[in-house]
Amino acid sequence: MFLKKLLPRIFLLFAGLVLFLMVTQKDKLEYALSNFSRVISLVTTNIQTQMDPPRKFFGNRMQKEDSLKMYVGEPFMSFGVRDWEEFWKIIYGVYSKENPEGPSFIPLCRQLDQEEMQQELSVKYPNPFSYFQDAQWEAFWKMIFSRQ
């Protein structure tokens, strides 16, 4: 008996709250509904990118790490396991970045492009990456993305 009287009141309270939110957030709601297909497309693209990133690791990781130690030297000579994980995350990781379609959309999950990776490496490991010229970067990327 008590539940029969309480249930309609809870429903009315909930309906009133929804109506209040619809009135106060009208512009945002209209924008979200009008761009619903683009939002869904961004969400599915983000999930696909995180599950199957476009740039994947090829070759033997230990072999690449040894060649980096040998040809580049520091900081790779003193890298520990965690340092290598952070380094490879810069190269192959998926990041949530601003969406070029507009600031109100959800962030886009993507891998860094080569210029962004160079900037990130130069900041994180200034010696030697901040001193690299174009030819050195080209040789470095060939070493990183080789299939050995």
RALINNOR-V66719 format. One record per backbone hydrogen bond with DSSP energy under -0.5 kcal/mol. NH is the residue of the N-H (numbers start at 1). CO is the residue of the C=O. If there is no record, write none. Layout:
NH_CO, NH_CO
//
This chain:
5_1, 6_2, 7_3, 8_4, 9_5, 10_6, 11_7, 12_8, 13_9, 14_10, 15_11, 16_12, 17_13, 18_14, 19_15, 20_16, 21_17, 22_18, 23_19, 24_20, 25_21, 26_23, 29_25, 30_26, 31_27, 32_28, 33_29, 34_30, 35_31, 36_33, 39_35, 40_36, 41_37, 42_38, 43_39, 44_40, 45_41, 46_42, 47_43, 48_44, 49_45, 50_46, 51_47, 52_48, 56_54, 60_148, 61_59, 64_60, 65_61, 66_62, 67_63, 68_64, 69_65, 70_66, 71_67, 72_68, 73_68, 76_73, 77_73, 78_75, 79_76, 84_80, 85_81, 86_82, 87_83, 88_84, 89_85, 90_86, 91_87, 92_88, 93_89, 95_110, 97_95, 97_108, 100_98, 102_99, 105_102, 108_97, 110_95, 110_108, 117_113, 118_114, 119_115, 120_116, 121_117, 122_118, 123_119, 124_120, 125_121, 128_126, 129_125, 130_126, 131_128, 132_129, 137_133, 138_134, 139_135, 140_136, 141_137, 142_138, 143_139, 144_140, 145_141, 146_142
//
